[in-house]
Structure formats: C-alpha cells, structure tokens
Amino acid sequence: MHLRSHLGDVVGETRRKLRLSQEELAFEAGLHRTSVSHIERGLKSPTVDTLGKIASALATTPSQLLAEAERRTQDKAKKR
C-alpha cells in the first residue's frame, strides 16, 4: 500500500469513529461526497487545503492524519 491509500484508510476510520457519513463529512468540509469517497479509497490525493478542511471537520489536524498514514506505510514496508 502507498501513503495515499493509508491516508484514505485513516480518514475513513476517523470519520466512522465520529459516526459521520461520507456525505456529512463532505458537507462539514465543504467538499463533494465523491471527493471524500475517492480520497478514502486511495484513488485521489487531497491537496493540502483539502486535507486541512477534512482534518478540521474531523476535529484533528492534517499532520495527525498524515503521521498515522506514514506510520502505517512504514509498518507495512518493515513486514516485507
């Protein structure tokens, strides 16, 4: 898995912990639901501004989301 895929996983897991739908997260972040879906599935990389909006809607920071995604990417690489 790549960093982009892990970031999508982190965003999706965080969203679900807050019991938000993709549509609710998109609304709170000022994005379209399909954008959130593409990010969560690792199909698109969010811009810095978009990641900031998502993080704010998830009551976290972009750096926290990225740090967790990076940790997962490194853990995966170590297991190879």
LORO-78452 format. One record per residue (C-alpha): residue number from 0; chain; z, y, x. Coordinates in steps of 0.05 Angstrom, whole numbers, plus 5000, padded with zeros to 4 digits. Each point is the difference from the previous one (the first is absolute). Last residue first. Example, Ala and Ser with C-alpha at 12.3 -4.5 7.8 and 13.67 -1.06 7.14 Angstrom:
! LORO-78452
{site 1,A,{5143,4979,5273}}
{site 0,A,{5013,4931,4973}}
END
This chain:
! LORO-78452
{site 79,A,{5074,4855,5162}}
{site 78,A,{5070,5015,4974}}
{site 77,A,{5007,5062,5044}}
{site 76,A,{4939,5032,4967}}
{site 75,A,{5030,4991,4931}}
{site 74,A,{5065,5032,5022}}
{site 73,A,{4961,5059,5028}}
{site 72,A,{4962,5010,4935}}
{site 71,A,{5064,4995,4960}}
{site 70,A,{5035,5051,5044}}
{site 69,A,{4939,5047,4993}}
{site 68,A,{5002,4995,4925}}
{site 67,A,{5075,5015,5000}}
{site 66,A,{4990,5060,5046}}
{site 65,A,{4942,5025,4958}}
{site 64,A,{5040,5001,4936}}
{site 63,A,{5059,5033,5035}}
{site 62,A,{4955,5051,5034}}
{site 61,A,{4967,5019,4934}}
{site 60,A,{5068,5016,4971}}
{site 59,A,{5039,4972,4942}}
{site 58,A,{5012,5017,4926}}
{site 57,A,{4941,4957,4977}}
{site 56,A,{4964,5061,4971}}
{site 55,A,{5013,5036,5066}}
{site 54,A,{4972,4941,5039}}
{site 53,A,{4938,4998,4957}}
{site 52,A,{4987,5075,5009}}
{site 51,A,{5011,4996,5075}}
{site 50,A,{4954,4940,5005}}
{site 49,A,{4947,5040,4964}}
{site 48,A,{5008,5058,5048}}
{site 47,A,{4997,4955,5061}}
{site 46,A,{4937,4968,4972}}
{site 45,A,{5008,4932,4967}}
{site 44,A,{4965,4940,5030}}
{site 43,A,{4957,4963,4950}}
{site 42,A,{4990,4927,4982}}
{site 41,A,{5071,4980,5020}}
{site 40,A,{5016,4974,4931}}
{site 39,A,{5055,5052,4991}}
{site 38,A,{4953,5056,5022}}
{site 37,A,{4944,4978,4953}}
{site 36,A,{5049,4995,4942}}
{site 35,A,{5029,5069,5014}}
{site 34,A,{4930,5029,5002}}
{site 33,A,{4983,4963,4935}}
{site 32,A,{5059,5033,4966}}
{site 31,A,{4973,5070,5015}}
{site 30,A,{5046,5045,5040}}
{site 29,A,{5049,5056,4985}}
{site 28,A,{5058,4963,5033}}
{site 27,A,{5041,4994,4936}}
{site 26,A,{4939,4981,4960}}
{site 25,A,{4977,4948,5051}}
{site 24,A,{5070,4970,5003}}
{site 23,A,{5001,4995,4924}}
{site 22,A,{4931,4968,4998}}
{site 21,A,{5018,4951,5054}}
{site 20,A,{5059,4980,4958}}
{site 19,A,{5070,5021,5022}}
{site 18,A,{5060,4955,5001}}
{site 17,A,{5030,5035,5061}}
{site 16,A,{5000,4933,5036}}
{site 15,A,{4927,4992,4976}}
{site 14,A,{4979,5065,5033}}
{site 13,A,{5035,4981,5066}}
{site 12,A,{4965,4932,4999}}
{site 11,A,{4932,5032,4986}}
{site 10,A,{5007,5053,5054}}
{site 9,A,{5025,4949,5051}}
{site 8,A,{4943,4952,4984}}
{site 7,A,{4949,5055,5006}}
{site 6,A,{5029,5020,5067}}
{site 5,A,{4995,4927,5022}}
{site 4,A,{4926,4999,4981}}
{site 3,A,{4985,5064,5038}}
{site 2,A,{5039,4976,5061}}
{site 1,A,{4956,4940,5005}}
{site 0,A,{5013,4929,4978}}
END
